[in-house]
Amino acid sequence: MGWFSQFKNQTKFHVRFYYHNEEVNENIREFISEIFLDVGKEDFIDPIYSCVKELVVNATKANLKRVFFLENHLDINNMGEYVNGLIEFKEMLEKQEYEKYEKILKEHDLWVEFRVNWHKNAIVFEVMNNSEIIAIEEYRVRMKLKLAMEYTDLAQYYAEQMDTTEGAGLGIALVVLLLRGMGLDPSLFRIGSKHGVTIARIEIPLVDEYVSPLRKKE
């Protein structure tokens, strides 16, 4: 039984898992498809699924990184060990040797959570994980987000902003550019940490006059 069957006639949903696999991807796609078919926005299915899937991958990778540092006795708050650890972590991912670390995610209770809040004026998707962004990571995320806002083409972003230490920031750029391509304000995508939890949030307006509640607080 898929996730959406648990959501019918509800306005809120959340599910928690330790690593993403094909079953998680299929459930997310079904969920997003059913929602946008219901509100008559079928053209939103593919881009929003791509956004959410990318955020789930990033959240899982963040948790994997914490496990990798713990298991290899690396101090993530020490700049020297952090930089060297990132290089080793990237090598591990490239060699696809992460399966043994996935098993440890549950032992350390490092989870990823997919949330949906369906309001009258908007649908809000959140991907959360309980690895808080450290200072250097938050700076990198803010810089990637700021840079992505200046681009309209993903290939150009990749060519000009290649980040060799930890991917190319393509996840953030992908979300920004997909939202822009849908005619939505990229500022409806936000990411940050609070109380030990990192939250990536995408708001999809259902009415033209929608104003994000987060913007109202600013």
RAMOGI-V995563 format. One record per pair of residues at least 24 apart in sequence whose ideal C-beta (glycine too) atoms are under 10 Angstrom apart, sorted by sequence separation. I is the first residue (numbers start at 0). J is the second residue. If there is no record, write none. Layout:
# RAMOGI-V995563
I/J
I/J
This chain:
# RAMOGI-V995563
1/25
2/26
3/27
6/30
24/48
27/51
28/52
64/88
67/91
143/167
144/168
147/171
148/172
151/175
152/176
153/177
177/201
178/202
187/211
189/213
1/26
2/27
4/29
5/30
27/52
63/88
64/89
67/92
139/164
143/168
146/171
147/172
150/175
151/176
174/199
178/203
184/209
186/211
189/214
0/26
1/27
3/29
4/30
7/33
139/165
142/168
143/169
145/171
146/172
147/173
149/175
150/176
187/213
1/28
2/29
3/30
6/33
24/51
64/91
143/170
144/171
147/174
148/175
153/180
174/201
184/211
186/213
187/214
1/29
2/30
3/31
6/34
24/52
27/55
60/88
63/91
64/92
140/168
143/171
144/172
147/175
148/176
151/179
171/199
186/214
1/30
3/32
4/33
23/52
63/92
67/96
70/99
71/100
136/165
139/168
142/171
143/172
146/175
147/176
150/179
151/180
170/199
3/33
7/37
67/97
70/100
140/170
141/171
144/174
184/214
2/33
3/34
24/55
66/97
69/100
140/171
144/175
148/179
1/33
23/55
24/56
60/92
139/171
143/175
147/179
19/52
66/99
67/100
70/103
63/97
66/100
69/103
65/100
66/101
19/55
23/59
64/100
66/102
67/103
18/55
19/56
60/97
63/100
66/103
70/107
148/185
59/97
62/100
63/101
66/104
69/107
147/185
148/186
16/55
19/58
20/59
62/101
65/104
18/58
19/59
63/103
66/106
69/109
148/188
18/59
19/60
62/103
63/104
66/107
144/185
147/188
17/59
18/60
59/101
62/104
65/107
144/186
16/59
66/109
18/62
65/109
144/188
17/62
18/63
59/104
62/107
64/109
144/189
62/108
63/109
144/190
62/109
143/190
61/109
62/110
62/111
141/190
59/109
61/111
85/135
140/190
141/191
58/109
59/110
60/111
140/191
58/110
59/111
81/133
140/192
58/111
82/135
137/190
57/111
58/112
81/135
137/191
56/111
58/113
75/130
81/136
137/192
55/111
136/192
54/111
55/112
76/133
78/135
140/197
55/113
75/133
76/134
132/190
54/113
76/135
132/191
133/192
140/199
75/135
131/191
132/192
137/197
75/136
131/192
132/193
136/197
51/113
130/192
131/193
65/128
129/192
131/194
51/115
65/129
66/130
123/187
124/188
125/189
126/190
128/192
131/195
132/196
65/130
127/192
129/194
130/195
131/196
132/197
62/128
64/130
65/131
121/187
129/195
130/196
131/197
59/126
61/128
62/129
63/130
129/196
130/197
58/126
60/128
61/129
62/130
65/133
128/196
129/197
57/126
58/127
59/128
61/130
127/196
128/197
54/124
56/126
58/128
60/130
61/131
127/197
128/198
54/125
55/126
57/128
58/129
59/130
61/132
126/197
127/198
128/199
54/126
58/130
64/136
126/198
127/199
51/124
53/126
54/127
55/128
92/165
125/198
126/199
127/200
50/124
51/125
52/126
54/128
89/163
92/166
125/199
126/200
47/122
51/126
61/136
89/164
124/199
125/200
126/201
50/126
88/164
89/165
124/200
125/201
47/124
86/163
88/165
89/166
123/200
124/201
125/202
85/163
86/164
123/201
124/202
18/97
38/117
43/122
85/164
86/165
122/201
123/202
124/203
18/98
37/117
85/165
122/202
123/203
20/101
34/115
85/166
121/202
122/203
18/100
19/101
40/122
82/164
120/202
121/203
122/204
18/101
30/113
34/117
57/140
81/164
82/165
121/204
122/205
17/101
18/102
31/115
38/122
112/196
114/198
116/200
118/202
120/204
121/205
17/102
30/115
37/122
120/205
121/206
17/103
18/104
27/113
110/196
111/197
112/198
114/200
116/202
117/203
118/204
119/205
120/206
17/104
18/105
26/113
35/122
118/205
119/206
120/207
16/104
17/105
23/111
27/115
34/122
117/205
120/208
121/209
123/211
16/105
17/106
120/209
121/210
123/212
17/107
23/113
34/124
119/209
120/210
121/211
123/213
17/108
18/109
31/122
118/209
121/212
17/109
18/110
19/111
120/212
17/110
18/111
31/124
16/110
17/111
19/113
30/124
118/212
15/110
16/111
15/111
16/112
14/111
15/112
16/113
27/124
14/112
15/113
13/112
14/113
15/114
27/126
13/113
14/114
12/113
13/114
14/115
64/165
12/114
13/115
11/114
12/115
13/116
11/115
12/116
10/115
11/116
12/117
60/165
9/115
10/116
11/117
60/166
10/117
11/118
9/117
10/118
6/115
10/119
57/166
60/170
2/113
6/117
3/115
10/122
11/123
13/125
15/127
57/169
58/170
2/115
15/128
57/170
13/127
15/129
56/170
57/171
53/169
54/170
53/170
54/171
57/174
52/170
53/171
53/172
54/173
50/170
53/173
54/174
52/173
53/174
50/173
51/174
49/173
50/174
53/177
49/174
50/175
50/176
46/173
47/174
50/177
46/174
49/177
50/178
48/177
46/176
47/177
46/177
47/178
50/181
45/177
46/178
57/190
46/180
47/181
54/188
46/181
62/197
47/183
54/190
61/197
46/183
43/181
50/188
42/181
58/197
43/183
57/197
58/198
40/181
58/199
57/199
54/198
55/199
54/199
53/199
54/200
54/201
51/199
50/199
51/201
50/201
50/203
47/201
47/203
43/203
40/203
38/203
40/205
39/205
38/205
35/203
34/203
31/203
